[in-house]
Amino acid sequence: MPELLLPLLGFALATSATPGPNTVMVTASGANFGLRRSLPHMLGIVVGFPAMVLAIGLGLGQVFRAEPLLHEGLKWVGAAYLAWLAWRIARSGPARSGERRGRPLTFLEAAAFQWVNPKAWMMAVGAVAAYTSVGGAVWAEVGLIAGAFMLVGVPCVLAWTLFGVGLGRLLQERPRLLRGFNWSMAALLLLSLVPVLA
């Protein structure tokens, strides 16, 4: 397994740093709520995705292979949840006087979101399939994969959130532009569903 560590880290970096539902959502969260209020959302991703990798690598993937209807149902629940999150993002914006502003996802919401995130499923299943061996030390191999994603996830999620914070600073004084940004982020989140539902 040590010879696979660098390729595994490369895979984790490439899949974690590229746009997807998580990156769209933390960018929007950073723009609308700032870094400090987005921290629980960020930590939910950084912990939730490796936990999903562990569960899939240690046997949950077999359950979905045996019961394809369960997987299909999860796909549609995930699509509905993503659409609802896109609506929340589209409707967020600067608070007017006396108006309560929305809130970012909590740690548990962000961690649970991994289970309905289509990109997360592709990443987790792909990593477990590619970086475990038949007859190998499954716990160690899956633990290493989860650890690699946690290690790489921290700077990737932080970078996307800080990108959103920077955009938010530019857009906070321009409510129309912030609204346009939020609608664009919502549209990108909905577009991420196309490959899954097609």
Long-range contacts (C-beta under 8 A, 24 or more apart in sequence): 1-131, 1-133, 1-136, 1-137, 1-140, 1-141, 1-144, 4-131, 5-144, 5-148, 7-131, 8-127, 8-131, 8-144, 8-145, 8-148, 9-148, 9-151, 9-152, 11-126, 11-127, 11-130, 11-131, 12-127, 12-148, 12-149, 12-151, 12-152, 12-153, 13-152, 13-156, 15-119, 15-123, 15-126, 15-127, 16-123, 16-149, 16-152, 16-153, 16-156, 16-157, 17-152, 17-156, 17-159, 19-188, 20-117, 20-119, 20-120, 20-192, 21-82, 21-113, 21-117, 21-118, 21-119, 21-120, 21-189, 21-192, 22-49, 22-113, 22-114, 22-117, 22-119, 22-120, 22-157, 22-160, 23-156, 23-157, 23-160, 24-89, 24-185, 24-188, 24-189, 24-192, 25-85, 25-89, 25-105, 25-110, 25-113, 25-185, 25-189, 26-157, 26-160, 26-161, 26-164, 27-160, 27-161, 27-163, 27-164, 27-167, 27-185, 28-89, 28-92, 28-164, 28-181, 28-182, 28-185, 28-186, 29-104, 29-105, 29-161, 29-164, 30-160, 30-161, 30-162, 30-163, 30-164, 30-165, 30-167, 30-168, 31-164, 31-165, 31-167, 31-168, 31-171, 31-178, 31-181, 31-182, 31-185, 32-92, 32-93, 32-101, 32-102, 32-104, 32-164, 32-168, 32-178, 32-182, 33-101, 33-103, 33-104, 34-165, 34-168, 35-161, 35-162, 35-165, 37-103, 37-104, 38-104, 38-161, 38-164, 38-165, 40-104, 40-105, 40-106, 40-107, 40-110, 41-104, 41-105, 41-106, 41-107, 41-109, 41-110, 42-110, 42-157, 42-158, 42-161, 43-107, 43-110, 44-105, 44-106, 44-107, 44-108, 44-109, 44-110, 44-111, 44-112, 44-113, 45-110, 45-111, 45-113, 45-114, 45-153, 45-157, 46-150, 46-153, 46-154, 46-157, 47-107, 47-111, 47-150, 48-110, 48-111, 48-112, 48-113, 48-114, 49-114, 49-120, 49-123, 49-124, 49-149, 49-150, 49-153, 50-146, 50-147, 50-149, 50-150, 50-153, 51-111, 51-114, 51-146, 52-114, 52-115, 52-120, 52-124, 53-124, 53-127, 53-128, 53-142, 53-145, 53-146, 53-149, 54-142, 54-143, 54-146, 56-124, 56-125, 56-128, 57-124, 57-128, 57-132, 57-138, 57-141, 57-142, 57-145, 57-146, 58-138, 58-139, 58-142, 61-125, 61-128, 74-115, 74-116, 75-118, 75-196, 75-197, 77-116, 78-115, 78-116, 78-117, 78-118, 78-196, 79-116, 79-193, 79-196, 79-197, 81-113, 81-116, 82-116, 82-117, 82-118, 82-189, 82-190, 82-192, 82-193, 83-190, 83-193, 85-113, 85-189, 86-186, 86-187, 86-189, 86-190, 87-186, 89-182, 89-185, 89-186, 89-189, 90-182, 90-183, 90-185, 90-186, 91-182, 92-182, 93-175, 93-178, 93-179, 93-182, 94-172, 94-175, 94-178, 118-192, 118-193, 118-195, 118-196, 119-192, 123-149
